[in-house]
Amino acid sequence: MTKQRFLFYAAGILILTLGIALTIQSQMGASPFDALLVGLYKTFGLTIGSWEIVVGLAMVLCNAYAQRQRPEYFALLTSLITGVSIDFWLFVMGDWIRPETIFAQIVVLGLGTILGGMGIAINLQANFAPNPMDRSMLVVRELTGWNVAASRAVISLILVFLALLFHGPIGIGTIVNALCTGAIIKLFMPYVARFEQRYFKRSEGMPSQETGV
């Protein structure tokens, strides 16, 4: 794990959590996972970032059970950094980004959804420390043979149900996020891969583009 890979991974988390904070601030409904975190925060207290860590641990254990493997406790590093970053962005935004008009809410929601998908694509490509949510998406894909978009959609539906139980902010933004994030990840993955190969010189035995092979 090189310093460059860690920086790539950290950049992905910062972009992802900025997107998360924006969708929450849009007031149009958070993503299924984040809606659950907000619902738990409103019901039991703590912070949204703290619940990211708690739920992350639960997902690590569930992923391990599904794959019949030892838990990837290293994945908690991602949950920890993500939780701290979410609280950081929400603190920085405060009342500064709180759209009042429908148009402004749509813009903030759209920007947050795009940044969230981009951040996830970067984290998956960095492959530094797994994200429990994204690992669950890959586990479902491996067990079912579905593509990334379909696997994430199924997980999102389950999270929506749980978020409703805790009165999380479910709205049109939740539907947009659930239906679009998987496709956004799939869209960004090849661009992120090319960026990494070019600027971080990832060695995978692939022929150089200059050779034309």
Secondary structure, DSSP 8 states (H G I E B T S, - for coil): --HHHHHHHHHHHHHHHHHHHHHHHTTS---HHHHHHHHHHHHH-S-HHHHHHHHHHHHHHHHHHHHTS---TTHHHHHHHHHHHHHHHHHHHTTTS---SHHHHHHHHHHHHHHHHHHHHHHHHH-SS--HHHHHHHHHHHHH---HHHHHHHHHHHHHHHHHHTT---SHHHHHHHHHHHHHHHHHHHHHHHHHHHHS---SS---GGGT-
